[in-house]
Amino acid sequence: MQTILGAGGAIGVELARALKDYTNDIKLVSRNPKKVNETDELFKADLLNASEVKNAVKGSSIVYVTVGFPYNLKIWKECWPKFTENVIDACMEYDCKLVFFDNIYMYDPNYLNGMNEETPINPPSKKGKIRAQIADMILSKVKEGKLTALIARSADFYGPGIKNTSMLTETVFNPFSSGKKANWMASLNYKHSFTYTPDAAKATALLGNSEKAYNQVWHLPTAKNPYTGREWIQAIAKEMGVAPKTQTAGKFIVRLLGLFIPLMREMPEMMYQYDRDYVFNSDKFEKYFDFKPTPYPDGIKEIVKSDYSK
């Protein structure tokens, strides 16, 4: 049995599809799980309840964490460490391998141009400190020999079917679809990598089912030579058939947007990711598994076709 904790989000749904290449025994766990594949087993659980997490994990050979708690610092402080402890304890008790889907918030902001698995850990934000804490919780148990686990890290992600958890969706695709201007934070002149969610899911499934991938950190496959903010907006506008009208949002505008877009309320402390080149390197994964990430034009085309075609 391969189990996905937090199965209803953008990554969890794609991961459930990808795991079909490896097994028909897939358990989807969340408060209100819904089938992705016909053979999926559904399991309702409160992932902040240790006993319910243990019941969800019991009988699993691999446990994937794709949980997305609401993007709110207070909630993150309350939920992430507690949830992570619950999962680690359950996986150690039932001898399950753990695959943890992660982001790059813990990295030193001075090393974001070409970041890889060896990039220094030095989070500048409060959310980043939480991500560093939970990654350390996992890796420390690995070093102690008590847990078999891997961490799969993604850049900011984009892809079809994402409702409100992608910056690119919220700031460019959705505004263009309703006749509004795109909003880009800080500066249009810097490169910014985005990981395509179907690629991330396929790669996460592949890692989970590769014995030699465990007990280390992996960057998930992400296309090289990312666009600048301006180029992202122009490429998306062209594919959607709209004018690339744009406004650059400083902290004041971001806070104003937060009155209408919940995701933006939490972004002021994360704006450092947009005032410098943010280039994500996934050479380790691509070379080891001979995997080619989806090119950016193809990803944009698929999103428009899937989510915005009339």
For each residue, the residues with C-beta under 8 A, 3 or more apart:
1: 23 25 26 27 41 59 60 61
2: 19 22 23 25 26 27 60 61 62 63 64 208
3: 26 27 28 29 43 56 57 60 62 63 64 96
4: 7 12 15 16 19 26 27 28 29 64 66
5: 29 30 47 53 56 57 63 64 65 66 67 87
6: 9 12 29 30 47 65 66 67 68
7: 4 12 13 16 28 29 30 33 36 66
8: 12 13 28 30 32 33 34
9: 6 12 13 66 67 68 165
10: 13 14 68 157 159 161 162 163 165 166 197
11: 14 15 66 68 101 154 157 197 200 201 204
12: 4 6 7 8 9 15 16 28 30 64 66
13: 7 8 9 10 16 17 36 161
14: 10 11 17 18 159 197 198 200 201 202
15: 4 11 12 18 19 64 66 201 204 205
16: 4 7 12 13 19 20 26 28 36 37 40
17: 13 14 20 36 37 201
18: 14 15 21 198 201 202 204 205 206
19: 2 4 15 16 22 23 26 205 208
20: 16 17 23 24 26 37
21: 18 205
22: 2 19 205 208 209
23: 1 2 19 20 26
24: 20 37 39
25: 1 2 39 41
26: 1 2 3 4 16 19 20 23 37 39 40 41
27: 1 2 3 4 40 41 42 43 56 60
28: 3 4 7 8 12 16 33 34 35 36 40 41 42 43
29: 3 4 5 6 7 33 43 44 45 47 56
30: 5 6 7 8 12 33 44 45 47
31: 44 45 46
32: 8 44
33: 7 8 28 29 30 42 43 44
34: 8 28 42
35: 28 38 40 42
36: 7 13 16 17 28 40
37: 16 17 20 24 26 40
38: 35
39: 24 25 26
40: 16 26 27 28 35 36 37
41: 1 25 26 27 28
42: 27 28 33 34 35
43: 3 27 28 29 33 55 56
44: 29 30 31 32 33
45: 29 30 31 49 52 53 55 56
46: 31 49 52
47: 5 6 29 30 52 53 56 67 83 86 87
48: 79 82 83 86
49: 45 46 52 53 86
50: 53 54 85 86 89 90
51: 54 55
52: 45 46 47 49 55 56
53: 5 45 47 49 50 56 57 83 86 87 89 90
54: 50 51 57 58 86 89 90 93 94
55: 43 45 51 52 58
56: 3 5 27 29 43 45 47 52 53 90
57: 3 5 53 54 60 63 87 90 91 94 96
58: 54 55 90 94
59: 1 94
60: 1 2 3 27 57 63 94 96
61: 1 2 96 97
62: 2 3 96 97 98 99 208 209
63: 2 3 5 57 60 87 90 91 96 97 98 99
64: 2 3 4 5 12 15 99 101 204 208
65: 5 6 87 98 99 100 101
66: 4 5 6 7 9 11 12 15 101 204
67: 5 6 9 47 83
68: 6 9 10 11 71 165
69: 72 75 76 79 80 83
70: 75
71: 68 76 165 262 263 266
72: 69 75 76 265 266
73: 76 77 126 127 266
74: 77 78
75: 69 70 72 78 79
76: 69 71 72 73 79 80 127 130
77: 73 74 80 81 130
78: 74 75 82
79: 48 69 75 76 82 83
80: 69 76 77 83 84 130 131 133 134
81: 77 84 85 130 133 134 137
82: 48 78 79 85 86
83: 47 48 53 67 69 79 80 86 87
84: 80 81 87 88 134 137 138
85: 50 81 82 88 89 137
86: 47 48 49 50 53 54 82 83 89 90
87: 5 47 53 57 63 65 83 84 90 91 98
88: 84 85 91 92 98 137 138 141 147
89: 50 53 54 85 86 92 93
90: 50 53 54 56 57 58 63 86 87 93 94 96
91: 57 63 87 88 94 95 96 97 98 147 149
92: 88 89 95 141 146 147
93: 54 89 90
94: 54 57 58 59 60 90 91
95: 91 92
96: 3 57 60 61 62 63 90 91
97: 61 62 63 91 148 149 208 214
98: 62 63 65 87 88 91 138 147 148 149 150
99: 62 63 64 65 149 150 152 204 207 208
100: 65 135 138 149 150 151 152
101: 11 64 65 66 152 154 200 204
102: 131 135 151 152 153 154
103: 131 153 154 155 156
104: 107 112 115 119 153 154 155 280
105: 123 125 127 128 131 132 270
106: 121 122 123 128 129 131 132 135
107: 104 111 112 115 119 120 121 122 123 128
108: 111 119 120 121 122 123 124
109: 112 122 124 272 273 276
110:
111: 107 108 114 115 119 120
112: 104 107 109 115 119 273 276 277 278 279
113: 191 276 277 278 279
114: 111 279 281
115: 104 107 111 112 119 219 279 280 281
116: 119 219 281 282 283 284
117: 153 216 217 218 219 284
118:
119: 104 107 108 111 112 115 116
120: 107 108 111
121: 106 107 108 132 135
122: 106 107 108 109
123: 105 106 107 108 127 128 129 131 132
124: 108 109 128 272
125: 105 128 129 269 270 272
126: 73 129 130 269
127: 73 76 105 123 130 131 266 269 270
128: 105 106 107 123 124 125 131 132
129: 106 123 125 126 132 133
130: 76 77 80 81 126 127 133 134
131: 80 102 103 105 106 123 127 128 134 135
132: 105 106 121 123 128 129 135 136
133: 80 81 129 130 136 137
134: 80 81 84 130 131 137 138
135: 100 102 106 121 131 132 138 139 151
136: 132 133 139 140
137: 81 84 85 88 133 134 140 141
138: 84 88 98 100 134 135 141 142 147 149 151
139: 135 136 142 143 149 151 217
140: 136 137 143 144
141: 88 92 137 138 144 146 147 149
142: 138 139 145 146 147 148 149 215
143: 139 140
144: 140 141 147
145: 142
146: 92 141 142
147: 88 91 92 98 138 141 142 144
148: 97 98 142 214 215
149: 91 97 98 99 100 138 139 141 142 214 215
150: 98 99 100 207 208 213 214 215 216 217 218
151: 100 102 135 138 139 216 217 218
152: 99 100 101 102 200 203 204 207 218 220
153: 102 103 104 117 217 218 219 220
154: 11 101 102 103 104 157 195 200 219 220 222
155: 103 104 193 194 195 222 278 280
156: 103 166 167 168 192 193 194 195 273 278
157: 10 11 154 162 166 194 195 196 197 200
158: 162 166 168 169 194 195 196 197 299 303
159: 10 14 162 166 196 197 198 200 299 302 303
160: 197 198 302 303 305 306 307
161: 10 13 197 306 307
162: 10 157 158 159 165 166 169 197
163: 10 169
164: 169 170 262 263
165: 9 10 68 71 162 169 263
166: 10 156 157 158 159 162 169 170
167: 156 170 171 263 267
168: 156 158 171 172 173 194 232 236
169: 158 162 163 164 165 166 172 173 174
170: 164 166 167 173 174 261 263 264
171: 167 168 174 175 182 183 184 185
172: 168 169 175 176 182 183 184 232 233 236
173: 168 169 170 176 177 236 240 303 304 307 308
174: 169 170 171 177 178
175: 171 172 178 180 181 182 183
176: 172 173 179 180 182 236 237 240 242
177: 173 174 240 308
178: 174 175
179: 176 242
180: 175 176
181: 175 245 246 247
182: 171 172 175 176 233 236 237 244 245 246 247
183: 171 172 175 246 247 248 249 253 257
184: 171 172 187 188 229 230 232 233 246 247 248 249 274
185: 171 248 249 254 267 271 274
186: 190 248 249 250 271 274 275
187: 184 190 229 248 274 275
188: 184 228 229 230 233 246 248
189: 228 229 230
190: 186 187 228 229 274 275 276 277 278
191: 113 226 227 228 277 278 279
192: 156 226 227 228 229 232 273 274 277 278
193: 155 156 222 223 226 278 279 280
194: 155 156 157 158 168 222 226 296 299
195: 154 155 156 157 158 199 200 220 221 222 280 293
196: 157 158 159 199 200 222 223 293 294 299
197: 10 11 14 157 158 159 160 161 162 200 201
198: 14 18 159 160 201 202 294
199: 195 196 202 203 220 221 222 291 293 294
200: 11 14 101 152 154 157 159 195 196 197 203 204 220 221
201: 11 14 15 17 18 197 198 204 205
202: 14 18 198 199 205 206 291
203: 152 199 200 206 207 218 220 221 285 289 291
204: 11 15 18 64 66 99 101 152 200 201 207 208 220
205: 15 18 19 21 22 201 202 208 209
206: 18 202 203 209 210 213 289 291
207: 99 150 152 203 204 210 213 218 285
208: 2 19 22 62 64 97 99 150 204 205 213
209: 22 62 205 206
210: 206 207 213 289
211: 214
212:
213: 150 206 207 208 210 216 218
214: 97 148 149 150 211
215: 142 148 149 150
216: 117 150 151 213
217: 117 139 150 151 153
218: 117 150 151 152 153 203 207 213 284 285
219: 115 116 117 153 154 222 280 281 282 284 285
220: 152 153 154 195 199 200 203 204 282 285
221: 195 199 200 203 282 285 286 291 292 293
222: 154 155 193 194 195 196 199 219 280 281 282 293
223: 193 196 226 293 294 295 296 299
224: 293
225:
226: 191 192 193 194 223 278 279 280 296
227: 191 192 230 231 232 235 296
228: 188 189 190 191 192 231 232
229: 184 187 188 189 190 192 232 233 274
230: 184 188 189 227 233 234 246
231: 227 228 234 235
232: 168 172 184 192 227 228 229 235 236
233: 172 182 184 188 229 230 236 237 244 246
234: 230 231 237 238 244
235: 227 231 232 238 239 296 297 300
236: 168 172 173 176 182 232 233 239 240 244 300 304
237: 176 182 233 234 240 242 243 244 245
238: 234 235 241 244
239: 235 236 297 300 301 304
240: 173 176 177 236 237 304 308
241: 238
242: 176 179 237 245
243: 237
244: 182 233 234 236 237 238
245: 181 182 237 242
246: 181 182 183 184 188 230 233
247: 181 182 183 184 253
248: 183 184 185 186 187 188 253
249: 183 184 185 186 253 254 257
250: 186 253 254
251: 254 255 268 271
252: 255 256
253: 183 247 248 249 250 256 257
254: 185 249 250 251 257 258 264 267 268 271
255: 251 252 258 259 264 265 268
256: 252 253 259
257: 183 249 253 254 260 261 264
258: 254 255 261 262 264 265 266 267
259: 255 256 265
260: 257 264
261: 170 257 258 264 265
262: 71 164 258 265
263: 71 164 165 167 170 266 267
264: 170 254 255 257 258 260 261 267
265: 72 255 258 259 261 262
266: 71 72 73 127 258 263 269 270
267: 167 185 254 258 263 264 270 271
268: 251 254 255 271
269: 125 126 127 266
270: 105 125 127 266 267 273
271: 185 186 251 254 267 268 274 275
272: 109 124 125 275 276
273: 109 112 156 192 270 276 278
274: 184 185 186 187 190 192 229 271 278
275: 186 187 190 271 272
276: 109 112 113 190 272 273
277: 112 113 190 191 192
278: 112 113 155 156 190 191 192 193 226 273 274
279: 112 113 114 115 191 193 226
280: 104 115 155 193 195 219 222 226
281: 114 115 116 219 222
282: 116 219 220 221 222 285 286 293
283: 116 286 287
284: 116 117 218 219 287 288
285: 203 207 218 219 220 221 282 288 289 291
286: 221 282 283 289 290 291 292 293
287: 283 284 290
288: 284 285
289: 203 206 210 285 286
290: 286 287
291: 199 202 203 206 221 285 286
292: 221 286
293: 195 196 199 221 222 223 224 282 286
294: 196 198 199 223 298 299 302
295: 223 298 299
296: 194 223 226 227 235 299 300
297: 235 239 300 301
298: 294 295 301 302
299: 158 159 194 196 223 294 295 296 302 303
300: 235 236 239 296 297 303 304
301: 239 297 298 304 305
302: 159 160 294 298 299 305 306
303: 158 159 160 173 299 300 306 307 308
304: 173 236 239 240 300 301 307 308 309
305: 160 301 302 308 309
306: 160 161 302 303 309
307: 160 161 173 303 304
308: 173 177 240 303 304 305
309: 304 305 306
310:
